[in-house]
Amino acid sequence: MLARTNALKAPCELRPSSRESRLPRENLGKRNLNQIDHLFKAVRAITHPCMLHSSGVSLDTTDAVALASERSEEAKATAADGRSLTLECCNADTVREPDRRRPLVNSPYSRLSRDKLSSSHLQGRDTSKMSFQHFIGIDVSKAKLDLAFDEQATTTVVPNDPKGIDELVDLLPEAKSCLIVIEATGNYERPLAVRLVEAGHVVSVVNPRQVRDFAKAIGQLAKTDKIDARIIALFGKLTRPRAVAKTKQLQGELDQLVTRRRQLIGTRTAEKNRQGQAVSGAVCKSIQRVLDAINNDIKEIDREIQKLVQSDDDWKHRAELLGTMPGIGDVTSATIIAELPELGDLNRREIASLVGLAPFNRDSGQMRGKRSIFGGRGSVRSALYMAALSARRYNPAIAAFSKRLTEQGKPPKVVITACMRKILITLNTMVKTNTTWENPQNA
């Protein structure tokens, strides 16, 4: 039974210590085993609805969570040799003695201290303290939408088109009475998310990798659209992901223009590589015609981006503010405006983690792994990389910072990553305080 409960990762984890896990089963006591069995069946019923009729367990996980909390308070069964076996729930309140090797506060890059999910959508309200009557999961695909209410076994399927989205909105409860969780699915979810936010619903767009890891953690290995919808609903109920904020009407158009420019740059690079290997005159002419067309398209998109930025007073002011820092050009500022609207709203640790410039630990026991960055918004990181190359030459503050790290023997990639992070934090402070860039050496 202990091995059985150790496999459960949500809503709480019951873990005996390594010394206590060798105690025989009968030392746990009949009452404790009954409670553990009830908790296991409750979570099992969510992931395997076909077992409901045979087990007679309700889908409501509230009882299971309350049982785990009660169990963590009173779970002490005395063993034959006088030792006590304690099953602790994953809660900070159950910690009796702090670890001297760890800081007194949570690391800004740890899961415990992170209250925002990194997604391609603008992060909005915190849902952890909001009250909801229902939790709805929607699995998004190109052709259809699978809707699940509160992890119920039955799901509703509607087409993923404007008519189907309107039908789905009519099926939903009253606005703000439910938390709707959607997986990010290659922008197929964007029209649905925009429509739901416009209707006044609280919507969270989450990383599909996190939902899949959550499903594996609770023992749900099977994967279908209906199962995914129920798992997404359960994920939203237990984790309370942060809701997306309502963005400007022109935000989607600016995102598409910046993305299209990045695609054309990649295609131009590929064509130039082919041109360098071509020996046939006809092939070289064909490649050159393609390159000329791509260059014209890039120039046209650049004009459309600048026209769109200048049409909005907030974007125009932000572009002028970012442009005062040496190394930040029109392309970088447009990319940041389009794909990092949270700039200025987060602190330096949060904005670095959101972009993917925060170094994460990789330690285990005596092993001290290499710190490295992970995740985040790659498109913003690519723009900051090019800006850092320019700033190392023309920005006095970044140049001095880069020189100091190089003299300390830091690897070149570490130096450039540190410069990217410093540029990002500086831009975040500039936007937050509404101040232009000033050379610290002249201050």
N, C-alpha and C positions, 0 to 999 in steps of 0.2 A: 504493500500500500504506500510506503514511503517513496519508492521509486515512481509509483504512479503519480503521486502529488508533486514530486519534483519536476515533472514534465509540464506542469501548468505554469504559465507565465503571466496570465491575466485572469482576473483583475488583481490578484496578489500572488505572491510566490511563497510557498511554505518550505522552508529549508532547515533541516536539522544540521547541527555542526557535524564535522567529519568524525569526531570522537563519539558523538551521541547516535550517529546513524547506524552503528553496529548493534544497538540495543535490540532485543527481541521484540516481536510484534505485540506480545501480550502485555508488555510493560506500558504500552500507551494508554491502556484503560478503555473500557467499552464505550464510554461517553465520547471520548476524543475520536475514536475510530468512526463512530456514527456520524460525527460532525464532518470529518474529513471525507467520508463517503458521500455525504449530502453535497458538499462543495464540489467534489469531482463530477457527480452526476449533473449538477446545475450547469457547469461549463461545458460538459460533454453534450448536453441537450442542445446547446446553442450551435455547436459545430456539426452535430449529427442529428438533424430533426427527425430522421426515420426512427430513432430510438425512443421518441417521446411516448408513444402508446405503450411500449413495453416497460418503460421505467417510471412513467407517471410523474415526471419532473416538469415544472413550469419553466418557461423561457425567461422569466424575469430574473435578471442577475442581481437585483438589489438584495435579495435574501442571501445570495452567496457572498456578496461583498460584506454585508452586515455580519454574517456568520464568521467570515475570516477575521473581521475586526474584533468580534467577541472572542474568537479563538486565540488571537494574539495576546489578549489581556490575561486569559485564565489558563493558557495551555502550559501547564507544568505537571507532568506525570512523573512521580518518583520511581526510579529504577530500583532493581534488587540490591544494588551495591550502594544505595544512598545518593546516587547522582540524579539530577533532574534533567528531563528532556523538554526543551522549549522549542516550539515551532513558532517562528517569528514571521510576521507579515512584513512586506516591503514597505515600511513606514518609518520616517525619521523619528517618530515618537518612541519606537521600541528600542532605540539605541541607548544603552545604559552608560557606556564609557567611551569618550571620543578617542579616536586613533591619533597618537602623538605625531605620527608621520604625515598626517593630512592637515591641510589648513582648516581654520575654524569656520571659514565661509566656503560656499560652493565655488568651484572654478567657473569663470564666466563662459567657458567652452563646454561645460558638462551638460548632460541632459537635464539635471535637476534645476539648473539655473536658467535654462533656455525657455522662454515663454513665447517664442515665435517660431513658426515653422518656416523653413526656407522653401519658397515656391516661386513660380514665375509670376504670381499675382501679388498685387499690393496688399501687404499685411494690414489688417484693420483691428476690430475689437477683440478683446480677450474674452473667450467664452467660458473660461473656467469658473467664473463666479455668476454666470447667468443661469436662469432656471428655464428648463425646457420640459414640455410634456411628451414630446416625441423626438426620436433620433432616426433620421432617414438617410439611407445609403443609396447612392445612384452609381451604377457601373456604366461607364460611357464607352461606346464603340462607334465606329463610323456610321453604321446603319441603324442602331437602336439604342434605347436607354432602358436599363433594368432598374426598377424602383423597389426598395425593400423598406417596410415600416418596422422599426423596433426589432430587428433580427427575426421577423416572422418567417415561417417556412415558405409562404406564398409571396410571389413577387409580381409586379405589374410591368409589362413591356410596352413601350411606345416607340414610334419611329424617331430618329434623331434628325428632325427637320423642324422648321418653324411651326407647322401644324401640330406635330407630335409634342413639341415643347409646350405649346399652349394647352394641350390636353393634359400634360403632366402637371402644369401649374394649377389647373382646376381640381386635380385630385389631392393636392396638398392641403394640410390643415391651415388654420389662420396664421397669418404672417407673424413672425417672431415667437410663435409658440413651439417651434421645432428647430432643431439644428440639422441642416442638410449638408452632408459630406459627399464630395465628388473627388474622384481621382483625376490628376492631371494626365491627359491622354492626347498628347501631340496637338493641342489646340482644338480638338474636337469637342472639348468640354466648355470652351470659351463662350459660344452663343448661349448655352444653357445657363452658365454662371451669371452672365450679364442680365439675362431675362429674369432670373430668380432674384438677383439683387435689386433690380428695378421694381419688382413686385413687393419688396420690403422684407424678404426672407433673410435669415442669417445663414450664410453659405461659407463653407470651408473647402478649399481646394488643396488636397494633400498629395504628398509624394507617393506614387504607387509602390515604390520599394519598401516604404515604411509599413504600408498596409499588408504587403505580402509577408514581410518579416513578422508582423503581428499575428497573421494567420498561422504561420509555422510555430510560433511560440505557444499558441493555445492548442496545438495538435491538429489543425485543419490543413491537411496536405492536398486534398482534392481541390480542383479549381475549375469552376464554371462561372458563367456570368451571373447566375442566380446566387450561387454561393458567395461570389465576390461582393454582390450587393448587400447581403446579410453581414458579411465580415466588415464591410465599410461602415455600416450602421453601428455595429458593436464597437468598432475602432473609435468612432466619433463619440459614443456614449462614455467610454472609459478614458479616453485621452483628452477630449475636449480641444480639438485643434483650433487655432486662431482663425477667426472669420476674415474674409476678404473685404476690402473697403470699396466703396463705389468710386470709380475713376471717371475721368473726363471723357466726353464723347470722342474726342480726337486722339485719345491715348492709343486705341487699337490701330488707328491709321498710322500713327507715328511708329508704333512697334513693327508693323508690317513693312514700312519703308526702310527702317534700319535693318531688319532681318533680310530683306531683299538685297540691300546693298552688300551685306556680308556674304550672301550667296553668290552674287556676281563677282566679288573679289576672289572667292574660292574657285569659281569657274575660270576666271582670267588667269589665275596662277597655274591651273591645270593645262590650259591652252598654251601658255608660255613654255611650260615644261615639254609639251609635245613638239612645239616649234623648234626647240633646241635639238631634238633628235630626228627631225624630218630631213630627208634628203631629196625627196621628189619636189620639183618646182610647183606642181599643181597642188600638192598637199600644203606647201608653205603659203601659197596664195589663199587657200581655203582657210587656214588657221588665221592668217592676217585679217581676212574679212570678218571672221568671228570676233577677233580681238578689237577691231575697230567698232563693231556693233556693241560689244560689251562696254567699251570705254564711253561711248555715247550714252548708253543707258545709265552708267554710273554717274556721269555728269548731270543727267536729267533728274535722277533720284536725289542727288545732293541738293539741287535747286529746290525740289519739292520738300525736302526735309527742312531746309532753312526757311522756306516760305511758311511751313506749318509751325515751326518754332516761333517765328516772328509774329504769327497771328494770335498767339496767346501771351498775355502780359506776364503771367507767372513764369512760363517757359523762357520767354525772352529775357527776363531779369535773371533767371538762374543761369542761362547760357552766358550772359555777360559777366556774371559773378565767377563762374568756373573759368572763363577765358582769361581772367586776370592772373592766373597761376601759370608761370612758364612751363611749357611742356604739354599743356592742355589745349588741343585744337578744336576745330568745329566738329570733326568726326567723333572724338572722344566725348565732348560735351553732349552731342546729340544722343550717343549711345547711353550715357548715364541718365539723361532726362527720360529717355524712352523705357529703359529696362531697369532703372534703379530709382523709382519714385520715392522710396523710403529714405533717400539721402537727406540728412538733416533732422530726421525724426528719431533716430536711434543713437545710442552711445557708441563709442569707438570700438568696443568689443563686439557688440551686436552687429554693426555694419560690416566689420571685417569677417565675422562668421557667415553673414548672409551672402557676401560676395565669394567666399571661399578662400580668404587670405589669412585665416586664423590657424596657427599650428596646433595640431592635436597630439596628445601624448600617445605612446604605444609601449606601455610598461606591463610587465607581468612577473611577479616574484622578484628575483634578483636581476632579471633582464631589464635593461633600459633601452628601449627602441629609439629609432630615429624619429624626431618630430617632423611632421609634414602636413601640408595643407590638404584639404579634402572637401569635395562637394562644392556647393555654391553656384553662382551664376557665371558660367564660363564665358559668355559673350562680353560681360562687363570686365571680367578678368583679362580677356584678350586685349580689350581697348586700353586698359591700364598698363598692360605690358609694353605696348608701343609708346604710351605716354611716358613710362619710366625710362625707356631708352633715350628719349629726347631730354627728359628732365635731368638725367645724369650728366648731360653736357651743358645745358643752358639754365638750369635752376640751381642757384648757389646753395640753397639749403639741402636739396637732394644730392647735389654733387659732393658736398662735404660729408653728408651722412654715408654715401656710398664709399667714399674714400676711407672713412674711419673703419667701416666693416671690412673692407679689403685689406687694410693694414693689420687687422686682427686675425687674418687668415681664413675668413669665411669663404666658402665656395661661391663661384660666380652666380649660380642659380639662387642661392640663399640671399645674396646681396640684392639681386634684381627683385626677388619676391618681397624682401623687406622694404625696398623703395616703393613698390606698388602699394604695400600696406600703408606706408607713411603718406603717400599721395592721397589715398582714399580717406584716411583719417583727417588729413588737412582739409580736403574738400568738404567732408562732413561737418567739420567745425565751422568752415566758412559759410555754408548754407544755414546751419543752425543759428549762428550769430549774425547772419546777414552782413558780413564784412568781406572786403576784397583781400586778396593775397598781399602780404607784406613780407619783405625779406627779413628774417629774424636777425641777420647780421647788421642791418641798418637800424634795428629797433633800439 
